[in-house]
Amino acid sequence: MKYLHISDIHFNPSDDGRATRDLRLKFKDYLAEKRLNDRSDVFFTGDFRHARKQADQDLSEVAWNAVNFLRDLAECAGVTDPEHIHIVPGNHDLAREKNDSENSTLLQEIYKQYDPDEGRFTGCVRDHTASLDYLRGRFGFFDECAALLENKVWSEFQTGWIHRYRIFEDYGILYLNTAIASGRDSDRHNLLIGTDDFEKALRCIQGMPLIILAHNPLSHLEYNEQTIVKNLLKDSGNPVLWLCGDVHDSTYDRSYDISCLSAGCMIKQNETEASFYAGEFVKHRGVSISAHCYAARHGYWQYEEALTKRVNESLPDALKPPPIGPMPAINNLPERNSYVFRLVK
């Protein structure tokens, strides 16, 4: 399986600056030049739009344009089948209420009601509205994006588990909604995700490499929530590759033998890094990842050798290629693995 990992497209052409227009224009040619246009899958880790800047735009039109842009990016990588475009929601893909103070108050109430031992969003807010119903109800924009992409994983967003999964022949994918309870300025390092649904989904994927797609890095979870997730993953025995975004920077981390890799964004502004990862997973040979960034001053995408080395060093030992013998040549990789699709009820 060969994949491209991108994040945070924040598609809003009316707000594009010089560098953003340039990096998008040169993206396709760069993939062709580096022979990265033969991917089998695209992993997108959230933020179709910029919620605050596009609050007054027609949301259906914003969703349509953002989804078409994601399709264009995927097509540049060689992926045209929507079954192979994997998505999770970001914090910009939920409704940002006009009354931020009210939203923050409601979230604070939900956080106080959350029992980390149960790992569920119980209780009620407002006029006896169930907390989880309130949280889910904010994702109408993402729900529309998923429908436009014909995405089956999130086709029943308002029901079922908060987190979803798919099982392939040689690996599993766990789709985390780390944005489920986000929406406050204090979110980072304080997020709750619902570990009950996380554990139930994880239990369905045993004894194989696990790719976790999430908008947020593991470090953005509230301390107790983070510890519980780390322990559940360690106890599962699955070697884990956690792919995420949100920070608009290329980062890597290895904790509890979990490799957490954040891709940059697909816009270039002050204090943001435009970047993506290209990865290859070969059964019995491990994972190999390359990092690519846009150098705004010079106006080109480029391969980042030092970052690539650090990213591959951060992989769990079970996912690293064997020390003897090179990885297979890119043109001699086996065909994409068949998979079994399971949608959580």
Number of C-alpha atoms within 10 A of each C-alpha: 19 22 24 26 24 27 32 26 22 21 23 17 11 7 12 14 12 11 20 18 15 18 23 17 11 14 18 18 15 19 17 14 10 10 13 20 20 18 22 21 24 27 22 28 30 29 26 30 27 18 20 12 11 16 15 8 10 9 16 12 10 20 23 14 18 21 21 16 16 19 19 15 20 26 17 20 24 20 22 17 14 16 14 16 21 20 27 28 29 28 27 23 24 25 18 17 14 10 8 13 11 11 15 17 13 18 20 13 16 22 18 10 15 17 12 16 11 11 18 19 23 16 15 17 17 10 6 8 11 15 24 21 15 17 21 17 16 18 23 16 22 26 23 17 25 22 16 14 20 15 18 16 21 24 14 15 19 16 13 13 19 24 27 24 24 19 20 16 12 17 21 24 21 22 25 26 26 27 24 23 26 22 21 18 8 10 16 16 16 19 25 26 25 26 22 18 18 22 17 13 20 21 12 14 20 14 13 17 22 23 19 20 28 29 31 28 23 25 17 18 20 17 14 13 22 20 15 17 19 17 11 17 20 15 9 17 13 23 22 26 23 25 26 32 28 23 19 21 19 23 17 21 19 17 12 12 19 21 25 23 24 28 30 29 25 25 26 24 16 6 7 15 21 27 28 23 24 21 18 20 22 20 16 12 18 18 22 19 17 19 23 21 23 27 16 17 7 8 13 15 21 14 16 14 12 10 17 19 13 14 23 19 15 20 27 20 14 16 22 17 20 13 8 6 8 9 16 11 7 12 8 7 14 13 10 14 13 11 13 9 12 14 15 16 8
